[in-house]
Amino acid sequence: MANGRARKVSLVGTGLVGSSFAYALMIRGLASELVLIDVNTEKAVGEMMDFNHGLSFTRPMHIHSGTYADCAGSHVVVIAAGASQKPGETRLDLLARNAAIFRQIVPQVARANPDGIILIATNPVDILTFVSLGVSGLPPSHVIGSGTILDTSRFRFLLGSYYGVDARSVHAYIIGEHGDSEIPVWSHASIGGVRLQEFAPLKSKEYVQSDMDALFVQVRDAAYEIIKRKGSTYYAIGLGLLSIVEAILGDYRRVMSVSTLMTGQHGVDGMCLSLPCVVGADGVEEILALNLDPTEESGFRASAEKLKSTLRSLAAG
């Protein structure tokens, strides 16, 4: 139970990202019920059948396909519907197509499940989270974007590989836009509580900022590299979505870099983008304003302004 409610999760969009999340959710055994919804109803039914045929290997779970009305009673509705990113296309290029889709989907979800939390996975996730907040009528804490949770995971993996430690021992964040203007927070990056500059000599390494900057470029451009090779990314973000849903269902108050409405943090308001947030049963329960260095702070503001400019262009169009 989460706040006394059944562990019901609904998924809108059963493409590669949505089905990767659903598969991970099923294996982890976090939910008692999963509803699959897709504009292609046969696709949703096919995924339902495939998942159900594996239930003898997992914990009991009621998995069925449905409509938006079946979202009622869900603690979380994950939205992974929309057009996918094409090779050579930036996340922001997707905006006009996916904003129109979300203006159709989100009000139906909110009407069916007004007390639940909506988790947005579709790109460009920050603007779609902002659009969803506006058309849902839900409080900002209940409309969450996956934000930079995947970028942060990529960052920790690459830092762990570079320094020869488990990625789970790396504490570092990517903030701002989930996209080209994202910012690595070097000022707070550490391994086991030891700042990178002090940790490097322990591994017989020299801390060289140019090497770290090159590592960040790999983080920032990872999606483009994966898309070039296999068409799209879905496994890692599926696990990222699972981690957010787990924090909500379990009321774990886990600190995660998700996208939420800024209300003055680092001089930014009126836009959704990522900072470390406390995520629990009530969604985003707290936004942590970091003590950023001047370059990071100006980068965060520039990232927000880029998103606002794009949103203005969408409105003008």
C-alpha positions in Angstrom: 0.0 0.0 0.0 1.0 3.6 -0.6 -0.9 6.0 1.8 -3.4 3.2 2.3 -4.1 2.8 -1.4 -3.7 -0.3 -3.5 -0.6 -0.6 -5.6 -2.3 0.0 -8.9 -0.2 1.4 -11.8 -1.5 2.4 -15.2 0.6 2.8 -18.3 -0.3 4.9 -21.3 1.8 3.9 -24.3 3.0 0.4 -24.8 5.9 1.1 -27.1 9.5 0.2 -26.4 9.8 2.5 -23.4 6.4 1.7 -21.9 6.8 -2.0 -22.3 10.4 -2.0 -20.9 9.0 -0.2 -17.8 6.1 -2.6 -17.5 8.4 -5.6 -17.8 10.7 -4.3 -15.1 7.6 -3.5 -12.9 6.4 -7.0 -13.3 9.8 -8.6 -12.5 10.2 -6.4 -9.4 6.7 -7.3 -8.1 5.9 -3.8 -6.9 2.3 -3.5 -8.1 -0.8 -5.5 -7.5 -2.4 -4.3 -10.7 -1.2 -2.9 -14.0 -3.4 -1.4 -16.7 -2.1 -1.1 -20.3 -3.5 1.6 -22.5 -2.6 2.4 -26.1 -4.2 4.1 -29.0 -3.4 0.8 -30.8 -5.6 -1.4 -28.6 -4.4 -4.6 -30.3 -0.8 -3.7 -29.3 -2.0 -3.3 -25.6 -3.8 -6.6 -25.7 -0.8 -8.4 -27.2 1.5 -7.0 -24.5 -1.0 -8.0 -21.8 -1.1 -11.5 -23.1 2.7 -11.8 -23.3 3.1 -10.4 -19.7 0.4 -12.7 -18.3 2.0 -15.8 -19.8 5.0 -15.1 -17.6 3.1 -14.6 -14.3 3.9 -18.1 -13.1 7.5 -16.9 -12.8 6.8 -13.7 -10.8 4.7 -12.5 -7.9 0.9 -12.5 -8.4 -0.3 -9.4 -10.3 -3.4 -8.5 -12.2 -2.4 -7.2 -15.7 -5.1 -6.1 -18.2 -5.6 -3.7 -21.0 -8.1 -0.9 -20.8 -9.1 2.6 -21.5 -8.5 5.9 -19.8 -11.4 5.3 -17.5 -9.5 2.3 -16.2 -6.9 4.6 -14.7 -9.2 5.3 -11.8 -7.7 4.3 -8.5 -4.1 4.3 -9.8 -1.5 5.7 -7.5 0.7 6.4 -10.6 -0.1 6.7 -14.3 3.0 6.5 -16.4 2.7 8.2 -19.8 5.1 6.9 -22.4 3.0 7.6 -25.4 3.9 9.9 -28.3 6.1 10.1 -31.4 9.6 8.7 -31.0 12.9 10.5 -31.6 14.4 9.9 -35.1 18.1 9.7 -35.9 19.5 13.2 -36.2 16.5 14.7 -34.5 16.9 16.6 -31.2 14.5 16.1 -28.3 13.1 19.6 -28.8 12.2 18.8 -32.4 9.6 16.4 -31.1 7.8 19.1 -29.2 5.0 20.2 -31.6 4.0 16.6 -32.4 4.0 15.4 -28.8 2.4 18.4 -27.2 -0.7 17.9 -29.4 -0.8 14.2 -28.3 -0.5 15.1 -24.6 -3.2 17.7 -24.8 -5.5 14.9 -25.8 -4.2 12.2 -23.3 -3.6 14.1 -20.0 -7.0 15.6 -19.4 -8.6 12.2 -19.8 -6.2 10.6 -17.4 -6.7 13.4 -14.8 -10.5 13.2 -15.1 -10.4 9.5 -14.5 -7.8 9.6 -11.7 -7.8 13.1 -10.1 -6.1 12.0 -6.9 -3.2 10.1 -8.6 0.2 11.1 -9.8 1.2 11.4 -13.4 4.7 10.5 -14.5 5.8 11.7 -17.9 8.4 9.8 -19.8 8.0 11.1 -23.4 10.4 13.6 -24.9 10.9 16.5 -24.8 10.1 15.6 -21.2 10.5 18.9 -19.5 8.2 20.9 -21.8 5.7 18.0 -21.9 5.7 17.9 -18.1 4.9 21.6 -18.1 2.2 21.2 -20.8 0.7 18.3 -18.8 0.6 20.3 -15.6 -1.3 23.1 -17.4 -4.0 20.8 -18.9 -4.3 18.4 -16.0 -5.5 20.7 -13.2 -3.4 18.6 -10.8 -1.0 20.1 -8.2 2.6 20.5 -9.4 3.8 17.8 -7.0 1.6 15.3 -8.8 2.9 15.9 -12.3 6.4 14.6 -12.6 8.8 14.2 -15.5 11.5 11.6 -15.7 13.8 14.6 -16.2 17.5 13.9 -15.9 17.2 10.7 -13.9 18.7 8.8 -16.9 21.4 11.4 -17.5 22.3 11.2 -13.9 22.5 7.4 -14.1 24.7 7.7 -17.2 26.9 10.2 -15.4 27.4 8.0 -12.4 28.1 4.9 -14.5 30.8 6.7 -16.5 32.4 8.3 -13.4 32.3 4.9 -11.7 34.0 3.3 -14.7 36.6 6.0 -14.8 37.5 5.8 -11.2 37.0 2.0 -10.8 34.1 2.0 -8.4 30.5 0.8 -8.3 28.2 3.4 -9.9 26.1 3.2 -6.8 28.9 4.6 -4.8 29.0 7.7 -7.0 27.0 10.8 -5.9 26.7 13.2 -8.8 23.8 14.9 -10.6 22.9 16.2 -14.0 20.4 19.1 -13.6 18.4 21.4 -15.9 16.9 20.2 -19.2 16.9 16.6 -20.2 18.7 17.5 -23.3 21.5 19.5 -24.9 21.6 22.3 -22.2 21.8 20.0 -19.2 24.4 20.8 -16.6 26.8 18.5 -14.7 27.1 19.5 -11.0 30.9 19.1 -10.6 30.8 21.1 -7.4 28.9 18.4 -5.5 30.3 15.3 -7.3 31.8 12.7 -4.9 32.5 9.1 -4.4 31.8 7.7 -0.9 31.6 11.3 0.4 35.0 12.2 -1.0 35.1 14.9 -3.7 36.5 13.7 -7.0 39.6 16.0 -6.7 40.6 14.2 -3.5 39.4 10.8 -4.6 41.5 10.7 -7.8 44.9 10.4 -6.1 43.5 7.5 -4.1 43.2 5.6 -7.4 46.6 6.8 -8.6 44.9 9.3 -10.9 45.2 13.0 -11.5 42.0 15.0 -11.6 41.9 16.7 -15.0 38.9 18.9 -15.7 39.3 18.5 -19.4 38.9 14.7 -19.0 35.8 15.2 -16.9 34.4 17.6 -19.5 35.0 14.9 -22.2 33.2 12.4 -20.0 30.2 14.7 -19.6 30.0 15.0 -23.4 29.5 11.2 -23.5 26.7 11.6 -21.0 25.0 14.5 -22.9 25.3 12.8 -26.3 24.6 9.2 -25.2 21.1 9.1 -26.5 22.2 10.2 -30.0 24.9 7.5 -30.1 22.4 4.8 -29.0 19.8 5.9 -31.5 22.4 5.9 -34.3 23.2 2.3 -33.4 19.8 0.7 -32.4 17.1 3.2 -33.3 16.0 4.2 -29.8 16.7 4.0 -26.1 14.3 2.1 -23.7 15.9 -0.3 -21.2 17.7 2.2 -19.0 14.8 4.7 -19.0 12.4 1.8 -18.3 14.5 1.1 -15.1 14.6 4.8 -14.3 10.8 5.0 -14.4 10.6 1.9 -12.3 12.8 3.6 -9.7 10.5 6.7 -9.5 7.4 4.5 -9.3 9.0 2.4 -6.6 9.8 5.6 -4.5 6.1 6.7 -4.9 4.5 3.3 -4.1 6.9 2.7 -1.2 6.8 6.3 0.1 10.6 6.0 0.2 11.3 9.8 0.0 14.2 9.0 -2.3 16.3 11.9 -3.7 16.0 11.8 -7.5 16.7 14.3 -10.3 13.2 14.5 -11.7 11.5 17.3 -13.6 9.1 19.4 -11.7 7.8 23.0 -11.7 10.4 25.5 -10.5 9.1 28.2 -8.1 12.2 30.4 -7.8 14.9 27.9 -7.3 18.2 29.4 -8.5 16.2 32.3 -10.0 13.9 30.1 -12.1 10.2 29.9 -12.1 7.4 29.0 -14.5 9.1 26.0 -16.1 9.6 22.4 -15.4 13.2 21.1 -15.3 15.3 18.9 -13.0 16.9 19.4 -9.6 17.4 16.7 -7.0 13.9 16.2 -5.4 12.5 14.2 -2.6 10.1 11.7 -4.1 7.5 9.9 -2.0 3.9 8.9 -1.9 2.7 12.4 -2.6 5.0 12.8 -5.6 7.6 15.6 -5.5 7.6 16.4 -1.8 10.6 18.7 -1.7 12.9 20.4 -4.2 16.5 20.6 -3.0 18.1 23.9 -4.0 21.8 23.1 -4.3 24.7 25.4 -3.4 25.8 25.7 -7.0 28.9 27.4 -8.2 28.4 30.5 -10.5 28.9 28.6 -13.7 26.5 25.9 -12.7 23.9 28.4 -11.6 24.1 30.5 -14.8 23.9 27.2 -16.8 20.8 26.2 -15.0 19.1 29.6 -15.7 20.2 29.4 -19.3 18.7 25.9 -19.6 15.4 27.1 -18.2 15.4 30.1 -20.6 16.1 27.8 -23.6 13.0 25.7 -22.6 10.9 28.8 -22.1 12.0 30.2 -25.5 11.0 26.9 -27.2 7.6 26.9 -25.4 7.0 30.5 -26.6 7.8 29.4 -30.2 5.3 26.5 -29.8 2.6 29.0 -28.6 3.4 31.4 -31.5 3.2 28.5 -34.0 
